[in-house]
Amino acid sequence: MGHPVGHSRSPLIHGYWLRALGLPGAYLREDVTPADFPAFVAALRERGYVGGNCTVPHKEAAFRLADVTTDRARAVGAVNTLWFEDGRLSGDNTDGIGFLAHLSASQPGWETVTGTVVILGAGGAARGIVAALLAAGVDRVVIANRTPGRAEDLAQLFGKRASACDWTALPTVLPAADLLINTTSLGMQGQPPLDLDIAPLGRDAIVADIVYVPLDTPLLAQARRRGHRTTDGLGMLLHQAVPGFERWFGRRPVVTQELRDIIVRDIERPKAP
Ligand SMILES: NC(=O)c1ccc[n+]([C@@H]2O[C@H](COP(=O)([O-])OP(=O)(O)OC[C@H]3O[C@@H](n4cnc5c(N)ncnc54)[C@H](OP(=O)(O)O)[C@@H]3O)[C@@H](O)[C@H]2O)c1
């Protein structure tokens, strides 16, 4: 459920798992306007659904509409996964654990070398990622955002281990970062580039971008040229889908190279003008 939703690659992901596991079922796109969303969710079961995902602009509304929410969803104030449990509509937010699952898969042992994380952006995705990183035990998260007040508000939600810094102060903050994450939409196809010189980063810092169109963002390319280990945004998209599938269909799916290749081909496929 989204508005618009035509760009969503989730049907490809869940369709792949349904086929791979030989399960009967379907995962469909539903374009639902914000005005229609509460009624749509109220009738979800009558429509034959066992649950679903919600994306922009419905994540906060889904949080309010769910009867039960997970700690993770409450930490973020937004829900991307809905399912029915004991007859009640339940909501979770899997963006943060999706990011962490991919980080662990692509940078094994990252948690043993990560004390300080610098996050660019303070939107919905940043919220989930900050919550997940702090729950995973990192010492300190520093948030920089175009609108400084949003970074401060986000940092305040998480207490002493989170703080905000001015975007202009990044050159002085980056040397302490063990992990740098872009959660802004900068660098995404159709958006302005992310104009950040990462030269002050320490040699061993890991650089992650959650933008996945294009797959190889200018930030990741710059980081690779400088010899950093990098983590792209596509893995987060694939891993955040795992808990939902397991709840709806009762089987835990696996993020495979074959699935990744399918989505990469779709991202790189020339689009009709
Ligand atoms: N890989 C994945 O699975 C995954 C999951 C979720 C999101 N994403 C991607 O992550 C990005 C953010 O998503 P979101 O849901 O967090 O969006 P959001 O809530 O709208 O937040 C957008 C963030 O980008 C910043 N931003 C936007 N335009 C900017 C500009 N021109 N200059 C500087 N900063 C700018 C915003 O700063 P202000 O606060 O100043 O507006 C805010 O921090 C999107 O590209 C989305 O596709 C990827």
The ligand as a Tripos MOL2 file, in Angstrom:
@<TRIPOS>MOLECULE
LIG
   48    52     1     0     0
SMALL
NO_CHARGES

@<TRIPOS>ATOM
      1 N1         17.1980    0.8360    0.9970 N.am      1 LIG1
      2 C1         15.9990    0.8320    1.5400 C.2       1 LIG1
      3 O1         15.4030   -0.2090    1.8330 O.2       1 LIG1
      4 C2         15.3570    2.1410    1.8780 C.ar      1 LIG1
      5 C3         14.3360    2.1930    2.8470 C.ar      1 LIG1
      6 C4         13.7540    3.4300    3.1370 C.ar      1 LIG1
      7 C5         14.2000    4.5810    2.4570 C.ar      1 LIG1
      8 N2         15.1800    4.4680    1.5200 N.ar      1 LIG1
      9 C6         15.6680    5.6740    0.8080 C.3       1 LIG1
     10 O2         16.1500    6.5610    1.7990 O.3       1 LIG1
     11 C7         15.8880    7.9080    1.4130 C.3       1 LIG1
     12 C8         15.1660    8.6310    2.5350 C.3       1 LIG1
     13 O3         13.9180    8.0130    2.7860 O.3       1 LIG1
     14 P1         12.9840    8.5060    4.0010 P.3       1 LIG1
     15 O4         11.7930    7.6200    3.9870 O.co2     1 LIG1
     16 O5         13.7460    8.6740    5.2490 O.co2     1 LIG1
     17 O6         12.5490    9.9580    3.4550 O.3       1 LIG1
     18 P2         12.1300   11.2610    4.3030 P.3       1 LIG1
     19 O7         11.4910   10.8840    5.5810 O.co2     1 LIG1
     20 O8         11.3780   12.1160    3.3320 O.co2     1 LIG1
     21 O9         13.5440   11.9780    4.6450 O.3       1 LIG1
     22 C9         14.3180   12.5450    3.6120 C.3       1 LIG1
     23 C10        15.6510   13.0070    4.1760 C.3       1 LIG1
     24 O10        16.4500   13.4970    3.0790 O.3       1 LIG1
     25 C11        16.7760   14.8720    3.3280 C.3       1 LIG1
     26 N3         16.7600   15.6070    2.0700 N.ar      1 LIG1
     27 C12        15.8470   15.5140    1.0850 C.ar      1 LIG1
     28 N4         16.1540   16.3690    0.0780 N.ar      1 LIG1
     29 C13        17.2950   17.0140    0.4590 C.ar      1 LIG1
     30 C14        18.1050   18.0140   -0.1430 C.ar      1 LIG1
     31 N5         17.8020   18.5270   -1.3590 N.pl3     1 LIG1
     32 N6         19.2070   18.4370    0.5200 N.ar      1 LIG1
     33 C15        19.5190   17.9190    1.7380 C.ar      1 LIG1
     34 N7         18.7790   16.9630    2.3640 N.ar      1 LIG1
     35 C16        17.6720   16.5220    1.7290 C.ar      1 LIG1
     36 C17        15.7170   15.3780    4.2700 C.3       1 LIG1
     37 O11        16.1900   16.5210    4.9530 O.3       1 LIG1
     38 P3         15.1400   17.5830    5.5930 P.3       1 LIG1
     39 O12        14.7420   17.0320    6.9280 O.co2     1 LIG1
     40 O13        15.9610   18.8300    5.6910 O.co2     1 LIG1
     41 O14        13.9950   17.6890    4.6350 O.co2     1 LIG1
     42 C18        15.5490   14.1520    5.1860 C.3       1 LIG1
     43 O15        16.6060   14.0630    6.0990 O.3       1 LIG1
     44 C19        15.0890    7.8200    0.0950 C.3       1 LIG1
     45 O16        15.9940    7.9850   -0.9610 O.3       1 LIG1
     46 C20        14.5450    6.4080    0.1030 C.3       1 LIG1
     47 O17        14.3780    5.8870   -1.2110 O.3       1 LIG1
     48 C21        15.7820    3.2870    1.2260 C.ar      1 LIG1
@<TRIPOS>BOND
     1     1     2 1
     2     2     3 2
     3     2     4 1
     4     4     5 ar
     5     4    48 ar
     6     5     6 ar
     7     6     7 ar
     8     7     8 ar
     9     8     9 1
    10     8    48 ar
    11     9    10 1
    12     9    46 1
    13    10    11 1
    14    11    12 1
    15    11    44 1
    16    12    13 1
    17    13    14 1
    18    14    15 2
    19    14    16 1
    20    14    17 1
    21    17    18 1
    22    18    19 2
    23    18    20 1
    24    18    21 1
    25    21    22 1
    26    22    23 1
    27    23    24 1
    28    23    42 1
    29    24    25 1
    30    25    26 1
    31    25    36 1
    32    26    27 ar
    33    26    35 ar
    34    27    28 ar
    35    28    29 ar
    36    29    30 ar
    37    29    35 ar
    38    30    31 1
    39    30    32 ar
    40    32    33 ar
    41    33    34 ar
    42    34    35 ar
    43    36    37 1
    44    36    42 1
    45    37    38 1
    46    38    39 2
    47    38    40 1
    48    38    41 1
    49    42    43 1
    50    44    45 1
    51    44    46 1
    52    46    47 1
@<TRIPOS>SUBSTRUCTURE
     1 LIG1         1 GROUP 0 **** ****
